Amino acid sequence: MCENLILAAREQVAALTQSAYEKAAQAGLLPAGAQIRGQVDIPKDTAHGDYATSFAMAGAKALGKSPREIAQLLMDHMVLEGTYFDKMEMAGPGFLNFTLGKHWFSEVLAAVEAGGLTYGKSCEGKGKRVMVEFVSANPTGPMHMGNARGGVLGDAVASVLERLGYEVWREFYVNDAGNQIHKFALSIDARYRQLILGEEAVEFPADGYQGEDIRELARDFRAQFGDSWLEKSEEERQEAMAQFGLKANLPKMKEDLRRYKIEYDEWFLESTLHDSGYVAETVNLLTEKGWTYEAEGALWLRTSGLLREKYLREGKTPEQVDKLELKDDVLRRANGFYTYFAADIAYHRNKLEKRGFDTAINVWGADHHGHVHRLQAALDGLGLDGSNRLVIILMQLVNLLQDGQPVRMSKRSGKAIALHDLLDEVSVDAARFFFNASKPTVAVDFDLDLAVREDSENPVYYVQYAHARICSLVAKVVETKGISVPAAAEVDATLLQTPEELALLKTIARFPEELKLAGRELDPSQINRYLVALAGDFHRFYNSCRCMVDDPALQAARLKLADSVRGVLENGLNLIGVTAPEKM
């Protein structure tokens, strides 16, 4: 059974139109063999039908007749019996409008029933292996609001792709090497020495991490090891501080994300790339391919040349590329240390070459936009087709609001709002729904007051209430009438005739198409918007169509319709990691 009945109906319109044309051609009424690409659309106004084709207008020149003449001939040779459609008519300059009928509506209920909580699944991904890397926050402090948005965005993208037939791997890249870890160690070390010698005696690094969490780590280190580490060398002490801080912070990060309903297949350590020699090996490969040079004691990547080739392949003119002022990047500094960019190239080579993922998807903050093409180009230089196989979702900022005013500081750390602080204020469901409510390219205004309200203005409450309302309705009918939800095959869908009933059927039929679009656009907020629309259609149905009626057949049809909506709501909420409560 086809679950995507929106697509199935569209394809049937195209097939019916083509068949009618061929019959008219066989009758000698139209020229045979014309290749006509008529478009099939869904009109915004259903008064014009549920589907419309422009075949007659697209074929006017090839067929040598006016669009309305062609449309009439198509109607004369078209048979709707046994199809999804009950009616067809000509409109305007030659559109053919089709109105859905009982067969299609019956199949909608059957498809939802057959699909259950995986309704909408498809084989579009064909088992291709996809890694989704998201959050990947520096382990130098608590996760903040941007990580909260990236967390639900990456997790929901992964869930959508899984439903579409991809083999998906979720990964967190732990930046446990490099400059930020050195700064982390310096910060803890300074606070540790201040505890022993006094704050005035020890200058804190100007670019050090200022949060209260650093002070806590220093106090914990001293409580465990005492003051004796003051006698150790600076290098030895700071290495110990870094490892101590990482061992303390990583479990907290994992716990915060677990609370946020996020589990990873792997927490990949950057340090393993350095320790194994994989970064050096990757840089050597770039050198062998002629993409590096030495200058000022450092090893540089010819990023400008790689980007030039990339942009020319993508259709830019040489003149356009010349205006971009492309620059090269350092891979290995004069002191022998590899840059973060070198490690990043190695990490993505590991994804695409060593581990063999067909596609790597990264969720990044929009402030990393300048890094996207450089990294793709570097992978192109390695022969890994980074321009196509590395996909970056750039995510805009989050603005936290309370009482209509921006909230900028965390009470606990004096820094950006931490994820664990946020989840102390609002439910996980509200956080996940709100952070996933907008396209990644749009900044999010997270209204704390709205997130805790229990009314229709709060979108997550509105959707969850629709689900709970249906559960209560079904339970009441079962208790009062002594019947259960019927099977789709036992329901007469022709009894569902009101505008509210038909709108609801069409909306639940749309879910597989919405899921497909969310996957293709890598935009799971498509699911949020759909759920709000479905909940709205249900509330309108509930207020105008009584389910407990004297007519047993109508009662069964409406009960089945309501329960089908319940299943689709739960399905969609599951995809974005939000619960579907039975009572509220």
Wavefront OBJ file of the C-alpha trace (Angstrom):
o trace
v 0.000 0.000 0.000
v 1.259 3.495 -0.870
v 1.513 5.724 2.201
v 2.176 8.949 0.316
v -1.312 9.420 -1.077
v -0.672 13.069 -1.940
v 2.039 11.935 -4.340
v -0.021 8.952 -5.519
v -2.949 11.198 -6.456
v -0.644 13.630 -8.240
v 0.905 10.799 -10.242
v -2.543 9.427 -11.062
v -3.639 12.792 -12.498
v -0.581 12.776 -14.759
v -1.221 9.161 -15.824
v -4.941 9.747 -16.480
v -4.165 12.826 -18.552
v -1.486 11.058 -20.593
v -3.801 8.084 -21.182
v -6.641 10.367 -22.324
v -4.283 12.140 -24.726
v -3.133 8.818 -26.218
v -6.766 7.693 -26.677
v -7.648 10.966 -28.403
v -4.572 10.586 -30.638
v -5.554 7.000 -31.529
v -8.969 8.339 -32.535
v -7.261 10.796 -34.872
v -8.453 13.825 -32.904
v -4.982 14.931 -31.770
v -1.498 14.468 -33.295
v 0.233 11.389 -31.894
v 3.687 11.187 -30.317
v 3.867 14.642 -28.761
v 6.021 14.899 -25.618
v 4.074 17.249 -23.363
v 5.160 18.177 -19.861
v 2.023 19.409 -18.169
v 2.343 20.373 -14.511
v 0.115 18.926 -11.774
v -0.557 21.302 -8.877
v -2.682 21.444 -5.743
v -4.855 24.593 -5.950
v -4.936 26.805 -2.872
v -8.711 27.111 -3.245
v -10.297 23.637 -3.143
v -13.371 25.110 -4.835
v -11.273 24.618 -7.988
v -10.715 20.950 -7.178
v -8.001 19.139 -5.261
v -5.570 18.786 -8.187
v -5.161 20.709 -11.429
v -3.131 19.958 -14.542
v -1.882 22.445 -17.141
v -1.403 19.693 -19.778
v -3.746 21.348 -22.287
v -1.960 24.694 -22.158
v 1.495 23.108 -22.241
v 0.484 21.110 -25.334
v -1.257 23.853 -27.341
v 1.645 24.544 -29.689
v 2.609 20.896 -30.251
v -0.985 19.766 -30.759
v -2.087 22.732 -32.899
v -5.276 23.471 -30.976
v -6.418 25.902 -28.316
v -5.973 24.748 -24.708
v -9.727 24.583 -24.119
v -10.219 22.410 -27.225
v -7.499 20.057 -26.001
v -8.956 20.019 -22.485
v -12.387 19.077 -23.833
v -10.923 16.208 -25.879
v -9.066 14.956 -22.814
v -12.267 15.028 -20.763
v -14.103 13.131 -23.512
v -11.519 10.323 -23.356
v -10.925 10.108 -19.609
v -12.478 7.463 -17.336
v -12.532 8.191 -13.584
v -14.217 4.985 -12.455
v -11.982 3.081 -10.055
v -9.611 6.035 -9.577
v -9.026 8.370 -6.654
v -11.270 11.013 -8.248
v -15.033 11.497 -8.369
v -15.193 14.562 -10.577
v -13.277 16.437 -13.262
v -14.005 19.767 -14.922
v -12.431 22.376 -17.156
v -11.572 25.787 -15.751
v -10.121 29.073 -16.982
v -7.939 28.956 -20.094
v -7.791 25.163 -20.119
v -6.970 23.782 -16.687
v -8.365 20.363 -15.831
v -9.447 20.217 -12.189
v -9.851 16.913 -10.342
v -11.840 16.371 -7.132
v -10.868 13.558 -4.777
v -13.421 10.869 -4.030
v -14.328 8.104 -1.590
v -11.650 5.653 -2.743
v -8.843 8.095 -1.890
v -10.285 8.997 1.512
v -10.691 5.333 2.420
v -7.074 4.684 1.482
v -5.929 7.530 3.723
v -7.435 5.852 6.784
v -6.046 2.483 5.709
v -2.555 3.902 5.131
v -2.407 5.527 8.568
v -3.600 2.307 10.166
v -1.106 0.144 8.267
v 1.814 2.490 8.907
v 1.189 2.911 12.616
v 3.919 4.910 14.320
v 6.109 4.628 11.223
v 3.457 6.017 8.875
v 5.224 8.111 6.263
v 8.355 5.993 6.074
v 9.961 5.478 2.688
v 12.968 3.909 0.987
v 14.125 7.214 -0.472
v 17.466 6.955 1.319
v 18.161 3.495 -0.146
v 20.215 2.568 2.909
v 22.887 5.204 2.264
v 25.091 5.828 5.288
v 24.802 9.312 6.734
v 26.595 10.779 9.729
v 24.927 13.662 11.530
v 27.408 15.500 13.752
v 25.816 18.059 16.049
v 26.347 20.109 19.207
v 30.102 19.265 19.440
v 30.489 21.954 22.123
v 33.920 22.674 23.565
v 34.221 20.628 26.773
v 35.538 23.685 28.619
v 32.250 24.686 30.244
v 28.480 24.113 30.371
v 26.467 23.818 27.203
v 24.521 26.945 26.299
v 21.400 27.965 24.399
v 23.006 27.606 20.962
v 23.902 24.014 21.825
v 20.289 23.495 22.907
v 19.035 24.525 19.481
v 21.709 22.549 17.653
v 20.905 19.502 19.755
v 17.247 19.201 18.797
v 17.976 20.274 15.207
v 20.612 17.575 14.680
v 18.637 14.910 16.520
v 15.440 15.646 14.594
v 17.271 15.700 11.242
v 18.718 12.284 12.095
v 15.264 10.921 13.023
v 13.701 12.232 9.813
v 16.461 10.713 7.674
v 16.090 7.370 9.453
v 12.381 7.380 8.615
v 13.261 8.057 4.985
v 15.416 4.956 4.702
v 18.919 6.233 5.475
v 21.322 4.454 7.807
v 22.086 7.231 10.278
v 24.929 7.677 12.773
v 24.810 10.412 15.452
v 28.166 11.803 16.567
v 29.577 14.368 19.011
v 33.076 15.641 18.180
v 34.960 16.351 21.399
v 37.524 19.145 20.956
v 39.864 17.771 23.618
v 43.018 19.114 21.958
v 44.325 22.424 20.728
v 44.286 26.008 21.888
v 40.944 25.976 23.720
v 42.101 23.102 25.936
v 45.373 24.916 26.650
v 43.364 28.000 27.661
v 41.072 25.762 29.756
v 44.096 24.356 31.615
v 45.608 27.818 32.143
v 42.294 29.040 33.598
v 41.936 26.165 36.094
v 45.621 26.421 37.020
v 45.317 30.149 37.703
v 42.264 29.645 39.900
v 44.005 26.770 41.717
v 47.054 28.916 42.469
v 44.819 31.820 43.523
v 43.131 29.543 46.069
v 46.509 28.803 47.627
v 48.416 32.050 47.156
v 45.585 34.580 47.034
v 43.927 36.270 44.062
v 46.187 39.290 44.182
v 49.273 37.101 43.973
v 48.273 35.331 40.756
v 47.269 37.168 37.608
v 44.389 35.527 35.758
v 44.914 35.119 31.971
v 43.314 37.997 30.051
v 41.616 35.564 27.657
v 40.924 32.888 30.280
v 37.535 31.318 30.964
v 35.821 33.434 33.615
v 32.874 31.238 34.623
v 32.096 29.973 38.094
v 32.490 26.449 36.728
v 36.271 27.065 36.404
v 36.448 28.075 40.058
v 34.534 24.928 41.000
v 36.983 22.746 39.064
v 39.935 24.419 40.801
v 38.337 23.885 44.233
v 37.595 20.240 43.397
v 41.162 19.678 42.189
v 42.573 21.150 45.387
v 40.156 19.134 47.544
v 41.311 15.922 45.855
v 45.046 16.587 45.502
v 45.796 19.295 48.059
v 48.392 22.037 47.561
v 51.261 19.772 46.500
v 50.710 20.356 42.764
v 51.968 23.888 43.269
v 55.452 22.377 43.364
v 55.055 20.611 39.988
v 56.271 22.106 36.742
v 53.825 24.391 34.937
v 53.606 21.959 31.995
v 52.906 18.946 34.220
v 50.394 20.830 36.328
v 48.456 22.195 33.372
v 48.305 18.799 31.651
v 46.817 17.387 34.846
v 44.385 20.314 35.089
v 43.202 19.760 31.516
v 42.585 16.046 32.044
v 40.893 16.677 35.400
v 38.597 19.279 33.837
v 37.714 17.077 30.876
v 36.923 14.099 33.105
v 34.623 16.327 35.144
v 32.930 18.149 32.263
v 32.299 15.375 29.742
v 30.023 13.314 32.037
v 28.062 16.498 32.812
v 27.650 17.187 29.112
v 26.473 13.647 28.498
v 24.017 13.876 31.373
v 22.618 17.227 30.178
v 22.114 15.816 26.690
v 20.578 12.623 28.040
v 18.130 14.745 30.020
v 17.422 16.529 26.734
v 16.633 13.120 25.154
v 19.769 12.984 23.018
v 21.956 9.890 22.777
v 24.952 9.559 20.466
v 26.370 6.542 18.690
v 29.849 7.909 19.389
v 31.678 10.672 21.245
v 34.689 11.073 18.946
v 37.832 12.528 20.573
v 39.894 14.993 18.541
v 42.978 13.867 20.461
v 42.793 10.424 18.845
v 43.442 12.031 15.452
v 46.661 13.592 16.737
v 47.798 10.608 18.808
v 47.362 8.180 15.908
v 49.243 10.403 13.462
v 46.129 10.767 11.323
v 46.355 14.570 11.195
v 49.980 14.424 10.031
v 49.085 11.740 7.491
v 46.234 13.847 6.097
v 48.465 16.909 5.749
v 51.091 14.779 4.007
v 48.462 13.594 1.521
v 47.590 17.194 0.700
v 51.301 17.869 0.201
v 51.653 14.874 -2.121
v 48.776 16.205 -4.203
v 50.526 19.557 -4.530
v 48.148 21.576 -2.380
v 50.628 22.855 0.231
v 53.678 25.121 0.397
v 56.022 26.437 3.093
v 56.334 30.085 4.047
v 57.509 31.899 7.188
v 58.386 28.564 8.763
v 54.778 27.309 8.523
v 53.065 24.854 6.172
v 50.191 26.417 4.245
v 47.235 24.956 2.348
v 46.591 26.452 -1.102
v 43.000 27.130 -0.074
v 42.682 29.899 -2.634
v 43.495 27.493 -5.467
v 41.155 24.809 -4.147
v 38.336 27.326 -3.747
v 38.961 28.737 -7.201
v 38.561 25.285 -8.753
v 35.464 24.630 -6.634
v 33.744 27.890 -7.574
v 34.541 27.479 -11.282
v 33.045 23.952 -11.207
v 29.937 25.386 -9.579
v 29.438 27.900 -12.391
v 31.103 31.114 -11.245
v 33.017 33.030 -13.905
v 36.781 33.678 -13.515
v 35.973 37.361 -13.067
v 33.574 36.620 -10.223
v 36.131 34.374 -8.503
v 38.845 37.012 -8.825
v 36.708 39.451 -6.817
v 36.447 37.089 -3.824
v 39.950 37.835 -2.472
v 40.562 34.191 -1.549
v 43.198 33.413 1.086
v 45.303 30.417 2.073
v 45.321 28.704 5.482
v 48.047 27.519 7.836
v 48.039 23.756 8.448
v 51.164 23.472 10.592
v 52.557 26.397 12.552
v 56.222 27.283 12.745
v 56.344 25.654 16.207
v 55.363 22.303 14.650
v 51.806 22.233 16.017
v 48.938 21.490 13.661
v 46.081 23.992 13.448
v 42.465 23.303 14.225
v 41.750 23.492 10.482
v 44.238 20.675 9.823
v 42.549 18.534 12.489
v 39.140 19.362 11.033
v 40.220 18.231 7.554
v 41.572 15.002 9.053
v 38.363 14.406 11.009
v 36.205 14.776 7.909
v 38.552 12.607 5.882
v 38.027 10.041 8.658
v 34.262 10.318 8.190
v 34.198 10.026 4.407
v 37.220 7.828 3.634
v 38.113 5.723 6.655
v 34.599 5.102 7.956
v 32.962 5.311 4.552
v 29.916 7.474 5.191
v 28.208 8.470 1.951
v 27.332 11.886 3.381
v 28.488 13.847 6.414
v 26.014 16.400 7.783
v 27.228 18.977 10.295
v 25.075 21.365 12.336
v 27.075 24.563 12.877
v 26.385 28.031 14.183
v 25.996 30.672 11.492
v 29.222 32.322 12.674
v 31.101 29.400 11.061
v 29.794 30.219 7.567
v 33.228 31.232 6.311
v 34.605 27.804 7.182
v 32.100 25.819 5.078
v 33.543 26.215 1.570
v 37.147 26.068 2.806
v 36.594 22.675 4.416
v 34.651 21.334 1.430
v 37.415 22.517 -0.908
v 40.112 20.849 1.213
v 38.219 17.555 1.000
v 37.893 18.080 -2.760
v 41.675 18.365 -2.814
v 41.891 14.940 -1.177
v 39.631 13.492 -3.883
v 36.712 13.005 -1.480
v 34.126 15.214 -3.264
v 33.603 17.353 -0.185
v 31.530 19.873 -2.144
v 28.761 17.269 -2.429
v 29.406 14.798 0.387
v 29.865 17.333 3.207
v 26.618 19.165 3.953
v 26.546 21.966 6.507
v 23.367 23.176 8.209
v 24.052 26.718 9.387
v 21.961 27.618 12.405
v 21.100 31.151 13.503
v 21.249 32.480 17.048
v 18.800 32.074 19.916
v 17.359 35.036 21.826
v 15.939 34.174 25.233
v 13.060 36.418 26.320
v 11.231 36.868 29.620
v 8.616 39.538 30.320
v 9.285 40.665 26.768
v 12.911 41.489 27.555
v 16.146 39.703 26.556
v 17.672 37.396 29.172
v 21.425 37.479 28.749
v 23.031 36.105 31.856
v 22.986 32.850 33.787
v 22.463 33.239 37.540
v 24.907 30.411 38.224
v 27.838 31.155 35.948
v 27.537 34.817 35.023
v 27.854 33.736 31.376
v 25.484 32.629 28.619
v 22.414 30.705 29.757
v 23.372 27.054 30.260
v 21.256 24.184 28.968
v 20.786 22.712 32.442
v 19.582 26.116 33.739
v 17.052 26.339 30.911
v 15.713 22.835 31.590
v 15.197 23.832 35.210
v 12.836 26.555 33.982
v 10.905 24.850 31.159
v 10.051 21.272 30.246
v 12.210 19.253 27.874
v 9.194 18.990 25.574
v 8.798 22.765 25.426
v 12.520 23.303 24.858
v 12.707 20.783 22.028
v 9.531 22.024 20.355
v 10.432 25.730 20.586
v 14.008 25.272 19.378
v 12.777 23.255 16.397
v 9.907 25.584 15.513
v 11.798 27.719 12.974
v 13.947 27.043 9.950
v 17.646 26.757 10.866
v 18.336 29.935 8.868
v 15.953 31.972 11.064
v 16.907 33.288 14.508
v 14.784 31.920 17.370
v 13.103 34.096 19.981
v 12.576 31.696 22.880
v 9.852 33.180 25.100
v 10.190 31.643 28.572
v 6.755 32.907 29.615
v 5.060 31.403 26.568
v 6.894 28.080 26.958
v 5.278 27.422 30.355
v 1.772 28.638 29.505
v -1.015 26.073 29.313
v -3.200 27.534 26.597
v -3.559 27.562 22.816
v -0.965 30.334 22.448
v 1.734 27.843 23.422
v 2.260 25.697 20.298
v 3.590 22.596 22.087
v 0.682 22.689 24.543
v -1.724 23.201 21.618
v -0.431 20.101 19.815
v -0.123 17.920 22.935
v -3.607 18.947 24.049
v -5.031 17.783 20.714
v -3.455 14.359 21.297
v -4.710 14.147 24.896
v -8.158 15.317 23.804
v -8.421 12.480 21.291
v -7.278 9.938 23.874
v -10.005 11.163 26.244
v -12.577 11.120 23.442
v -11.757 7.543 22.436
v -11.806 6.401 26.073
v -15.203 8.057 26.617
v -16.743 6.455 23.513
v -15.378 3.057 24.507
v -16.708 3.442 28.050
v -20.083 4.948 27.139
v -20.907 3.035 23.970
v -19.004 -0.171 24.649
v -17.282 -0.086 21.262
v -13.668 0.174 20.190
v -11.970 2.018 17.348
v -12.929 0.164 14.144
v -10.524 -1.085 11.499
v -10.242 1.044 8.376
v -11.847 -1.707 6.302
v -14.962 -1.495 8.492
v -15.416 2.252 8.015
v -17.559 3.945 5.355
v -15.394 6.962 4.491
v -18.136 8.397 2.237
v -19.930 9.469 5.421
v -17.135 11.946 6.160
v -18.468 14.858 4.141
v -18.263 18.073 6.170
v -15.532 20.601 5.280
v -13.882 19.929 8.661
v -13.790 16.168 8.104
v -12.427 16.443 4.575
v -9.807 18.983 5.630
v -8.651 16.662 8.401
v -8.366 13.697 6.039
v -6.327 15.735 3.584
v -4.018 16.966 6.331
v -3.241 13.523 7.722
v -2.626 12.349 4.148
v -0.043 15.120 3.815
v 2.266 13.789 6.530
v 4.459 11.545 4.312
v 4.961 14.465 1.905
v 5.893 16.806 4.781
v 8.335 14.201 6.062
v 9.946 13.905 2.638
v 10.293 17.687 2.347
v 11.792 17.903 5.855
v 14.417 15.350 4.811
v 15.237 16.929 1.472
v 15.543 20.413 2.950
v 17.180 19.162 6.174
v 14.583 21.270 7.953
v 12.701 19.362 10.684
v 10.773 22.518 11.627
v 8.564 21.404 8.735
v 7.247 18.756 11.154
v 6.466 21.348 13.855
v 4.474 23.508 11.468
v 2.621 20.476 10.180
v 1.719 19.323 13.711
v 0.349 22.750 14.621
v -1.760 22.730 11.442
v -3.015 19.194 12.119
v -3.904 20.079 15.714
v -5.798 23.123 14.462
v -7.748 21.045 11.951
v -8.624 18.553 14.680
v -9.804 21.209 17.147
v -12.073 22.658 14.425
v -13.403 19.178 13.638
v -13.985 18.461 17.332
v -15.941 21.708 17.813
v -18.226 21.147 14.812
v -18.618 17.355 14.450
v -19.871 15.254 17.358
v -18.304 11.802 17.543
v -20.949 10.321 19.843
v -23.988 10.232 17.557
v -26.969 7.917 17.075
v -25.869 6.756 13.619
v -23.449 3.837 14.313
v -21.794 4.070 10.888
v -21.128 7.802 11.160
v -19.935 7.372 14.744
v -17.488 4.654 13.621
v -16.170 6.799 10.773
v -15.603 9.842 12.983
v -14.039 7.759 15.739
v -11.641 6.215 13.221
v -10.813 9.629 11.818
v -10.066 11.029 15.279
v -7.929 8.042 16.230
v -6.012 8.328 12.943
v -5.193 11.927 13.831
v -4.017 10.768 17.264
v -1.624 8.312 15.651
v -0.184 10.907 13.270
v 0.260 13.437 16.084
v 2.146 10.878 18.173
v 4.182 9.907 15.127
v 5.238 13.483 14.402
v 5.945 14.343 18.042
v 8.134 11.240 18.340
v 10.216 12.422 15.381
v 11.131 15.681 17.114
v 11.603 14.030 20.514
v 8.461 15.414 22.194
v 6.077 13.259 24.249
v 2.460 12.651 23.256
v 0.547 12.720 26.591
v -2.728 10.860 27.043
v -3.919 13.269 29.749
v -3.296 16.963 30.416
l 1 2 3 4 5 6 7 8 9 10 11 12 13 14 15 16 17 18 19 20 21 22 23 24 25 26 27 28 29 30 31 32 33 34 35 36 37 38 39 40 41 42 43 44 45 46 47 48 49 50 51 52 53 54 55 56 57 58 59 60 61 62 63 64 65 66 67 68 69 70 71 72 73 74 75 76 77 78 79 80 81 82 83 84 85 86 87 88 89 90 91 92 93 94 95 96 97 98 99 100 101 102 103 104 105 106 107 108 109 110 111 112 113 114 115 116 117 118 119 120 121 122 123 124 125 126 127 128 129 130 131 132 133 134 135 136 137 138 139 140 141 142 143 144 145 146 147 148 149 150 151 152 153 154 155 156 157 158 159 160 161 162 163 164 165 166 167 168 169 170 171 172 173 174 175 176 177 178 179 180 181 182 183 184 185 186 187 188 189 190 191 192 193 194 195 196 197 198 199 200 201 202 203 204 205 206 207 208 209 210 211 212 213 214 215 216 217 218 219 220 221 222 223 224 225 226 227 228 229 230 231 232 233 234 235 236 237 238 239 240 241 242 243 244 245 246 247 248 249 250 251 252 253 254 255 256 257 258 259 260 261 262 263 264 265 266 267 268 269 270 271 272 273 274 275 276 277 278 279 280 281 282 283 284 285 286 287 288 289 290 291 292 293 294 295 296 297 298 299 300 301 302 303 304 305 306 307 308 309 310 311 312 313 314 315 316 317 318 319 320 321 322 323 324 325 326 327 328 329 330 331 332 333 334 335 336 337 338 339 340 341 342 343 344 345 346 347 348 349 350 351 352 353 354 355 356 357 358 359 360 361 362 363 364 365 366 367 368 369 370 371 372 373 374 375 376 377 378 379 380 381 382 383 384 385 386 387 388 389 390 391 392 393 394 395 396 397 398 399 400 401 402 403 404 405 406 407 408 409 410 411 412 413 414 415 416 417 418 419 420 421 422 423 424 425 426 427 428 429 430 431 432 433 434 435 436 437 438 439 440 441 442 443 444 445 446 447 448 449 450 451 452 453 454 455 456 457 458 459 460 461 462 463 464 465 466 467 468 469 470 471 472 473 474 475 476 477 478 479 480 481 482 483 484 485 486 487 488 489 490 491 492 493 494 495 496 497 498 499 500 501 502 503 504 505 506 507 508 509 510 511 512 513 514 515 516 517 518 519 520 521 522 523 524 525 526 527 528 529 530 531 532 533 534 535 536 537 538 539 540 541 542 543 544 545 546 547 548 549 550 551 552 553 554 555 556 557 558 559 560 561 562 563 564 565 566 567 568 569 570 571 572 573 574 575 576 577 578 579 580 581 582 583 584
